[in-house]
Amino acid sequence: MSKKILIVVLVALLLPLGLVIAGGQKEGGAKAASNLMVIITPDKDNTFFTAEADAAKAKAEALGYKTLLAVHGDDPVKEGNLIDTAIAQKAAAIIIDIANADASPNNLKKATDAGIPVFCMDREINATGIAKAQLISNNFQGAKLGAQYFVKLMGEKGNYVELVGKESDTNAGVRSKGFHNIIDQYPNMKMVAQQTANWSQTEAYSVIESVLQAHPEVNGIICGNDTMALGAQAAIEAAGRSDIIVMGFDGNDNVLASILQGKIDGTVMQPNAKNADMAVELADKYIKTGSTGMSEEKILNDCFLITPKNADQWKGYRKIK
């Protein structure tokens, strides 16, 4: 088989898995493969995940690695297939935002058993000793920050709704606990509904549309991520309401713009880009030295409160002012 035909066949095999190769050296073979970082994230349409993928890719290429980008769509089976592809490509390391806290460890173990170190970012796995490092936003700390601001805006009283993320994502539960660690201290804060919208803007719109019809007394909505906050705000506008406080969590650029426009009231900025940068940097260090140099596997990076006063100081999950 000619070299050109072989390349075409490989591309045809990789594209259905959502893989995109960028950067790196011209020559293939073992040497090129050992210089490959595979970056796997949940979604190519969610701005949070595209931002972390872009940050990881930029950092890896700045350090001299080729990169291969892929998305698993929150499907552990597809995630496993992507891990198999990374193993076949003889990746130097895998940087991943996992599909499922309980199912993903088995997928990641395939890579470590093959001698490929794995570094998690954003979502943590319910296992230790598999990933060389897990770079995680301090979701509990961030949720408490957001809840404190939410309670303040609500005047320490009112009827509110909580939109929760995917049950399979540990972050969803941690953020909810953080919210309630603060809000439950205020007896006049009444939660009239708590529903999952699976991190989805469309689902959040539908949920809030129904909740507002059943509970017109609602005057606050606190959301486990910014995508759901955008859906909630759209439903509020469609209902002709302008008296409902909306609090998000993530810090994506669309919500920052909404805050500056006076629509969404606040959010919590995750250190998304920092987590991605650190995951790649630790991978690079491990590849070169056999150690991350860190005493703990799980590394928590603190979140920041975003309000109309500082929403213009951030872009792409990085502070610009």
C-alpha positions as a LaTeX table, in Angstrom:
\begin{tabular}{lrrr}
\hline
Residue & $x$ (\AA) & $y$ (\AA) & $z$ (\AA) \\
\hline
Met1 & 0.00 & 0.00 & 0.00 \\
Ser2 & 1.43 & 3.41 & $-0.95$ \\
Lys3 & 2.13 & 6.06 & 1.69 \\
Lys4 & $-0.61$ & 8.33 & 0.30 \\
Ile5 & $-3.22$ & 5.58 & 0.40 \\
Leu6 & $-2.20$ & 4.64 & 3.95 \\
Ile7 & $-2.69$ & 8.24 & 5.10 \\
Val8 & $-6.13$ & 8.39 & 3.50 \\
Val9 & $-7.14$ & 5.14 & 5.20 \\
Leu10 & $-5.96$ & 6.37 & 8.61 \\
Val11 & $-7.87$ & 9.64 & 8.25 \\
Ala12 & $-11.00$ & 7.75 & 7.26 \\
Leu13 & $-10.69$ & 5.60 & 10.38 \\
Leu14 & $-10.08$ & 8.52 & 12.74 \\
Leu15 & $-12.74$ & 10.97 & 11.57 \\
Pro16 & $-15.76$ & 8.92 & 12.76 \\
Leu17 & $-14.27$ & 8.99 & 16.27 \\
Gly18 & $-14.13$ & 12.79 & 16.20 \\
Leu19 & $-10.35$ & 12.97 & 16.10 \\
Val20 & $-8.39$ & 15.89 & 14.74 \\
Ile21 & $-4.61$ & 15.86 & 14.53 \\
Ala22 & $-2.68$ & 19.12 & 14.67 \\
Gly23 & 0.88 & 20.40 & 14.89 \\
Gly24 & 3.99 & 18.31 & 15.38 \\
Gln25 & 6.66 & 16.84 & 13.17 \\
Lys26 & 6.48 & 15.87 & 9.52 \\
Glu27 & 7.76 & 12.31 & 9.91 \\
Gly28 & 5.60 & 9.53 & 11.36 \\
Gly29 & 6.55 & 6.35 & 13.17 \\
Ala30 & 7.42 & 5.68 & 16.79 \\
Lys31 & 9.33 & 8.91 & 17.25 \\
Ala32 & 6.35 & 11.06 & 16.18 \\
Ala33 & 3.89 & 8.93 & 18.17 \\
Ser34 & 5.96 & 9.37 & 21.35 \\
Asn35 & 5.56 & 13.11 & 20.88 \\
Leu36 & 1.75 & 12.94 & 20.73 \\
Met37 & $-0.65$ & 14.24 & 23.36 \\
Val38 & $-4.23$ & 13.07 & 22.98 \\
Ile39 & $-6.79$ & 15.56 & 24.34 \\
Ile40 & $-10.30$ & 14.19 & 24.94 \\
Thr41 & $-13.23$ & 16.35 & 26.06 \\
Pro42 & $-17.01$ & 15.83 & 26.35 \\
Asp43 & $-18.43$ & 18.19 & 23.74 \\
Lys44 & $-17.31$ & 20.31 & 20.79 \\
Asp45 & $-20.37$ & 22.60 & 20.95 \\
Asn46 & $-20.27$ & 23.59 & 24.64 \\
Thr47 & $-18.03$ & 26.65 & 25.00 \\
Phe48 & $-16.63$ & 25.45 & 28.33 \\
Phe49 & $-15.29$ & 22.25 & 26.81 \\
Thr50 & $-14.04$ & 23.86 & 23.61 \\
Ala51 & $-12.17$ & 26.42 & 25.70 \\
Glu52 & $-10.43$ & 23.74 & 27.78 \\
Ala53 & $-9.57$ & 21.75 & 24.64 \\
Asp54 & $-8.16$ & 24.86 & 22.97 \\
Ala55 & $-6.14$ & 25.74 & 26.08 \\
Ala56 & $-4.70$ & 22.23 & 26.38 \\
Lys57 & $-3.90$ & 22.11 & 22.66 \\
Ala58 & $-2.15$ & 25.49 & 22.73 \\
Lys59 & $-0.08$ & 24.59 & 25.79 \\
Ala60 & 0.91 & 21.18 & 24.39 \\
Glu61 & 1.96 & 22.60 & 21.04 \\
Ala62 & 3.89 & 25.40 & 22.77 \\
Leu63 & 5.81 & 22.65 & 24.58 \\
Gly64 & 6.60 & 20.96 & 21.26 \\
Tyr65 & 4.00 & 18.17 & 21.15 \\
Lys66 & 1.70 & 17.06 & 18.39 \\
Thr67 & $-1.93$ & 17.04 & 19.50 \\
Leu68 & $-4.89$ & 14.86 & 18.67 \\
Leu69 & $-8.30$ & 16.22 & 19.73 \\
Ala70 & $-11.40$ & 14.09 & 20.30 \\
Val71 & $-14.84$ & 14.27 & 21.95 \\
His72 & $-16.66$ & 11.42 & 23.69 \\
Gly73 & $-20.11$ & 13.03 & 24.00 \\
Asp74 & $-20.45$ & 11.79 & 27.61 \\
Asp75 & $-20.52$ & 8.23 & 26.24 \\
Pro76 & $-18.20$ & 5.87 & 28.18 \\
Val77 & $-18.21$ & 3.38 & 25.29 \\
Lys78 & $-17.01$ & 6.00 & 22.82 \\
Glu79 & $-14.53$ & 7.21 & 25.42 \\
Gly80 & $-13.16$ & 3.67 & 25.63 \\
Asn81 & $-12.81$ & 3.54 & 21.85 \\
Leu82 & $-10.92$ & 6.82 & 21.86 \\
Ile83 & $-8.59$ & 5.49 & 24.56 \\
Asp84 & $-7.97$ & 2.44 & 22.35 \\
Thr85 & $-7.08$ & 4.76 & 19.48 \\
Ala86 & $-4.69$ & 6.71 & 21.71 \\
Ile87 & $-3.02$ & 3.43 & 22.70 \\
Ala88 & $-2.73$ & 2.39 & 19.05 \\
Gln89 & $-1.20$ & 5.78 & 18.25 \\
Lys90 & 1.36 & 5.23 & 21.06 \\
Ala91 & 0.45 & 8.55 & 22.68 \\
Ala92 & 2.93 & 10.07 & 25.10 \\
Ala93 & 0.06 & 11.13 & 27.38 \\
Ile94 & $-3.71$ & 11.49 & 27.48 \\
Ile95 & $-5.33$ & 14.70 & 28.75 \\
Ile96 & $-9.01$ & 14.04 & 29.41 \\
Asp97 & $-12.24$ & 15.52 & 30.73 \\
Ile98 & $-13.96$ & 12.24 & 31.49 \\
Ala99 & $-17.35$ & 10.87 & 30.43 \\
Asn100 & $-18.50$ & 9.29 & 33.68 \\
Ala101 & $-17.05$ & 9.33 & 37.19 \\
Asp102 & $-17.78$ & 5.63 & 37.75 \\
Ala103 & $-17.35$ & 4.15 & 34.27 \\
Ser104 & $-14.32$ & 6.12 & 33.08 \\
Pro105 & $-11.71$ & 4.64 & 35.47 \\
Asn106 & $-11.84$ & 1.31 & 33.61 \\
Asn107 & $-11.24$ & 3.12 & 30.33 \\
Leu108 & $-8.34$ & 5.10 & 31.75 \\
Lys109 & $-6.79$ & 1.99 & 33.26 \\
Lys110 & $-6.44$ & 0.54 & 29.76 \\
Ala111 & $-4.16$ & 3.45 & 28.94 \\
Thr112 & $-2.09$ & 3.21 & 32.12 \\
Asp113 & $-1.75$ & $-0.56$ & 31.65 \\
Ala114 & $-0.35$ & 0.23 & 28.19 \\
Gly115 & 2.19 & 2.59 & 29.77 \\
Ile116 & 0.42 & 5.81 & 28.79 \\
Pro117 & 0.00 & 8.32 & 31.64 \\
Val118 & $-3.42$ & 9.91 & 32.03 \\
Phe119 & $-4.17$ & 13.41 & 33.35 \\
Cys120 & $-7.74$ & 14.44 & 34.18 \\
Met121 & $-9.06$ & 17.99 & 34.02 \\
Asp122 & $-12.38$ & 19.44 & 35.21 \\
Arg123 & $-14.29$ & 16.25 & 36.07 \\
Glu124 & $-12.82$ & 13.86 & 38.60 \\
Ile125 & $-13.02$ & 10.09 & 38.58 \\
Asn126 & $-14.28$ & 8.05 & 41.51 \\
Ala127 & $-10.96$ & 6.26 & 41.81 \\
Thr128 & $-7.41$ & 7.06 & 42.82 \\
Gly129 & $-4.10$ & 5.74 & 41.59 \\
Ile130 & $-5.12$ & 5.62 & 37.93 \\
Ala131 & $-4.65$ & 9.22 & 36.79 \\
Lys132 & $-1.23$ & 10.72 & 37.43 \\
Ala133 & $-3.01$ & 13.97 & 38.33 \\
Gln134 & $-6.54$ & 15.35 & 38.43 \\
Leu135 & $-6.81$ & 19.09 & 37.90 \\
Ile136 & $-10.15$ & 20.11 & 39.36 \\
Ser137 & $-11.97$ & 23.36 & 40.00 \\
Asn138 & $-12.73$ & 23.83 & 43.69 \\
Asn139 & $-16.43$ & 23.36 & 43.00 \\
Phe140 & $-17.55$ & 23.38 & 46.63 \\
Gln141 & $-15.70$ & 26.63 & 47.34 \\
Gly142 & $-17.02$ & 28.17 & 44.13 \\
Ala143 & $-20.59$ & 27.08 & 44.81 \\
Lys144 & $-20.47$ & 28.67 & 48.24 \\
Leu145 & $-19.23$ & 31.92 & 46.67 \\
Gly146 & $-22.08$ & 31.90 & 44.17 \\
Ala147 & $-24.68$ & 31.02 & 46.80 \\
Gln148 & $-23.55$ & 33.84 & 49.08 \\
Tyr149 & $-24.00$ & 36.35 & 46.28 \\
Phe150 & $-27.31$ & 34.80 & 45.26 \\
Val151 & $-28.68$ & 35.07 & 48.82 \\
Lys152 & $-27.51$ & 38.68 & 49.01 \\
Leu153 & $-29.27$ & 39.58 & 45.74 \\
Met154 & $-32.41$ & 37.82 & 46.97 \\
Gly155 & $-32.39$ & 39.90 & 50.14 \\
Glu156 & $-32.03$ & 36.68 & 52.19 \\
Lys157 & $-35.59$ & 35.66 & 51.36 \\
Gly158 & $-37.69$ & 34.45 & 48.46 \\
Asn159 & $-38.72$ & 31.46 & 46.37 \\
Tyr160 & $-36.04$ & 29.91 & 44.24 \\
Val161 & $-35.37$ & 27.07 & 41.80 \\
Glu162 & $-32.17$ & 25.05 & 41.56 \\
Leu163 & $-31.10$ & 23.62 & 38.20 \\
Val164 & $-28.75$ & 20.66 & 38.67 \\
Gly165 & $-26.33$ & 19.14 & 36.16 \\
Lys166 & $-25.92$ & 15.52 & 35.08 \\
Glu167 & $-26.19$ & 12.97 & 37.86 \\
Ser168 & $-23.23$ & 11.05 & 36.39 \\
Asp169 & $-20.99$ & 14.10 & 36.84 \\
Thr170 & $-19.51$ & 14.41 & 40.33 \\
Asn171 & $-19.27$ & 18.18 & 39.86 \\
Ala172 & $-23.07$ & 18.48 & 39.72 \\
Gly173 & $-23.49$ & 17.01 & 43.19 \\
Val174 & $-20.58$ & 18.92 & 44.69 \\
Arg175 & $-21.91$ & 22.25 & 43.44 \\
Ser176 & $-25.41$ & 21.50 & 44.71 \\
Lys177 & $-24.00$ & 20.69 & 48.15 \\
Gly178 & $-22.02$ & 23.92 & 48.09 \\
Phe179 & $-25.12$ & 25.93 & 47.22 \\
His180 & $-27.10$ & 24.40 & 50.05 \\
Asn181 & $-24.25$ & 24.76 & 52.53 \\
Ile182 & $-24.99$ & 28.49 & 52.35 \\
Ile183 & $-28.62$ & 28.85 & 51.28 \\
Asp184 & $-29.98$ & 26.44 & 53.88 \\
Gln185 & $-28.73$ & 28.77 & 56.60 \\
Tyr186 & $-31.48$ & 31.22 & 55.63 \\
Pro187 & $-34.94$ & 29.99 & 56.70 \\
Asn188 & $-36.74$ & 32.50 & 54.48 \\
Met189 & $-35.10$ & 31.12 & 51.35 \\
Lys190 & $-37.63$ & 28.57 & 50.04 \\
Met191 & $-36.67$ & 26.11 & 47.30 \\
Val192 & $-39.86$ & 25.45 & 45.32 \\
Ala193 & $-38.21$ & 23.16 & 42.74 \\
Gln194 & $-34.94$ & 21.31 & 42.21 \\
Gln195 & $-34.59$ & 19.68 & 38.81 \\
Thr196 & $-31.85$ & 18.45 & 36.56 \\
Ala197 & $-31.38$ & 20.02 & 33.16 \\
Asn198 & $-28.31$ & 17.89 & 32.35 \\
Trp199 & $-26.07$ & 20.90 & 31.70 \\
Ser200 & $-28.30$ & 21.68 & 28.68 \\
Gln201 & $-29.54$ & 25.11 & 27.60 \\
Thr202 & $-32.52$ & 23.58 & 25.81 \\
Glu203 & $-33.53$ & 21.43 & 28.77 \\
Ala204 & $-33.11$ & 24.36 & 31.15 \\
Tyr205 & $-35.45$ & 26.45 & 29.01 \\
Ser206 & $-38.12$ & 23.73 & 29.10 \\
Val207 & $-37.76$ & 23.13 & 32.84 \\
Ile208 & $-37.99$ & 26.81 & 33.76 \\
Glu209 & $-40.85$ & 27.39 & 31.33 \\
Ser210 & $-42.85$ & 24.70 & 33.17 \\
Val211 & $-41.75$ & 25.77 & 36.65 \\
Leu212 & $-42.77$ & 29.39 & 36.09 \\
Gln213 & $-46.22$ & 28.27 & 35.03 \\
Ala214 & $-46.60$ & 26.11 & 38.14 \\
His215 & $-44.85$ & 28.53 & 40.51 \\
Pro216 & $-45.25$ & 32.14 & 39.38 \\
Glu217 & $-43.97$ & 33.20 & 42.80 \\
Val218 & $-40.41$ & 32.21 & 41.85 \\
Asn219 & $-38.00$ & 35.13 & 42.06 \\
Gly220 & $-34.62$ & 33.39 & 41.89 \\
Ile221 & $-32.87$ & 30.62 & 39.92 \\
Ile222 & $-29.46$ & 29.21 & 40.81 \\
Cys223 & $-27.83$ & 27.02 & 38.18 \\
Gly224 & $-25.11$ & 24.38 & 38.26 \\
Asn225 & $-23.58$ & 25.73 & 35.05 \\
Asp226 & $-23.75$ & 28.70 & 32.71 \\
Thr227 & $-25.38$ & 26.84 & 29.84 \\
Met228 & $-28.41$ & 26.13 & 32.03 \\
Ala229 & $-28.36$ & 29.75 & 33.22 \\
Leu230 & $-28.64$ & 30.93 & 29.61 \\
Gly231 & $-31.61$ & 28.60 & 29.06 \\
Ala232 & $-33.25$ & 29.80 & 32.26 \\
Gln233 & $-32.79$ & 33.44 & 31.30 \\
Ala234 & $-34.31$ & 32.82 & 27.87 \\
Ala235 & $-37.37$ & 31.20 & 29.48 \\
Ile236 & $-37.70$ & 34.15 & 31.86 \\
Glu237 & $-37.66$ & 36.60 & 28.95 \\
Ala238 & $-40.18$ & 34.48 & 27.01 \\
Ala239 & $-42.48$ & 34.61 & 30.04 \\
Gly240 & $-42.26$ & 38.39 & 30.08 \\
Arg241 & $-40.57$ & 38.42 & 33.48 \\
Ser242 & $-37.75$ & 40.73 & 34.51 \\
Asp243 & $-37.89$ & 40.29 & 38.28 \\
Ile244 & $-36.05$ & 36.96 & 38.65 \\
Ile245 & $-32.46$ & 36.69 & 39.88 \\
Val246 & $-30.32$ & 34.25 & 37.84 \\
Met247 & $-26.99$ & 32.87 & 39.05 \\
Gly248 & $-24.73$ & 30.72 & 36.89 \\
Phe249 & $-21.52$ & 28.72 & 37.28 \\
Asp250 & $-18.61$ & 28.40 & 34.82 \\
Gly251 & $-17.71$ & 31.88 & 33.59 \\
Asn252 & $-18.22$ & 31.39 & 29.86 \\
Asp253 & $-17.99$ & 34.42 & 27.61 \\
Asn254 & $-21.68$ & 34.36 & 26.63 \\
Val255 & $-22.72$ & 34.65 & 30.27 \\
Leu256 & $-20.16$ & 37.37 & 30.92 \\
Ala257 & $-21.77$ & 39.35 & 28.10 \\
Ser258 & $-25.22$ & 38.67 & 29.54 \\
Ile259 & $-24.10$ & 39.92 & 32.96 \\
Leu260 & $-22.77$ & 43.13 & 31.42 \\
Gln261 & $-26.12$ & 43.53 & 29.62 \\
Gly262 & $-27.96$ & 43.27 & 32.95 \\
Lys263 & $-29.70$ & 39.98 & 32.15 \\
Ile264 & $-27.94$ & 37.26 & 34.15 \\
Asp265 & $-26.94$ & 38.56 & 37.58 \\
Gly266 & $-23.73$ & 36.69 & 38.30 \\
Thr267 & $-21.69$ & 33.54 & 37.84 \\
Val268 & $-18.74$ & 31.69 & 39.27 \\
Met269 & $-15.58$ & 31.63 & 37.18 \\
Gln270 & $-13.96$ & 28.23 & 36.98 \\
Pro271 & $-10.17$ & 28.18 & 36.46 \\
Asn272 & $-10.84$ & 26.23 & 33.26 \\
Ala273 & $-7.83$ & 27.39 & 31.28 \\
Lys274 & $-5.57$ & 27.02 & 34.32 \\
Asn275 & $-6.70$ & 23.42 & 34.84 \\
Ala276 & $-5.97$ & 22.62 & 31.19 \\
Asp277 & $-2.60$ & 24.37 & 31.27 \\
Met278 & $-1.56$ & 22.54 & 34.44 \\
Ala279 & $-2.70$ & 19.15 & 33.15 \\
Val280 & $-0.46$ & 19.52 & 30.10 \\
Glu281 & 2.45 & 20.95 & 32.09 \\
Leu282 & 2.32 & 18.07 & 34.57 \\
Ala283 & 2.08 & 15.59 & 31.69 \\
Asp284 & 5.15 & 17.15 & 30.11 \\
Lys285 & 7.02 & 16.95 & 33.41 \\
Tyr286 & 6.00 & 13.32 & 33.91 \\
Ile287 & 7.06 & 12.37 & 30.38 \\
Lys288 & 10.48 & 13.95 & 30.92 \\
Thr289 & 11.15 & 12.96 & 34.55 \\
Gly290 & 8.81 & 10.11 & 35.47 \\
Ser291 & 7.15 & 12.24 & 38.15 \\
Thr292 & 4.65 & 15.10 & 38.34 \\
Gly293 & 6.47 & 16.53 & 41.34 \\
Met294 & 3.13 & 16.89 & 43.14 \\
Ser295 & 2.41 & 15.35 & 46.54 \\
Glu296 & $-1.30$ & 14.83 & 45.79 \\
Glu297 & $-3.12$ & 13.34 & 42.81 \\
Lys298 & $-6.10$ & 15.70 & 43.09 \\
Ile299 & $-5.26$ & 19.37 & 42.73 \\
Leu300 & $-8.01$ & 21.88 & 43.50 \\
Asn301 & $-7.87$ & 25.35 & 41.92 \\
Asp302 & $-10.13$ & 27.99 & 43.45 \\
Cys303 & $-13.00$ & 29.67 & 41.62 \\
Phe304 & $-13.86$ & 33.39 & 41.47 \\
Leu305 & $-17.12$ & 35.31 & 41.86 \\
Ile306 & $-18.17$ & 37.25 & 38.76 \\
Thr307 & $-20.56$ & 40.21 & 39.03 \\
Pro308 & $-21.33$ & 43.24 & 36.84 \\
Lys309 & $-18.35$ & 44.92 & 38.52 \\
Asn310 & $-15.72$ & 42.54 & 37.15 \\
Ala311 & $-17.34$ & 40.65 & 34.25 \\
Asp312 & $-15.32$ & 42.71 & 31.75 \\
Gln313 & $-12.05$ & 41.59 & 33.34 \\
Trp314 & $-12.24$ & 38.00 & 32.03 \\
Lys315 & $-12.23$ & 36.38 & 28.60 \\
Gly316 & $-11.79$ & 32.77 & 27.59 \\
Tyr317 & $-11.59$ & 31.78 & 31.27 \\
Arg318 & $-8.53$ & 33.98 & 31.73 \\
Lys319 & $-8.17$ & 37.29 & 33.55 \\
Ile320 & $-7.39$ & 40.01 & 31.02 \\
Lys321 & $-7.43$ & 43.11 & 33.25 \\
\hline
\end{tabular}
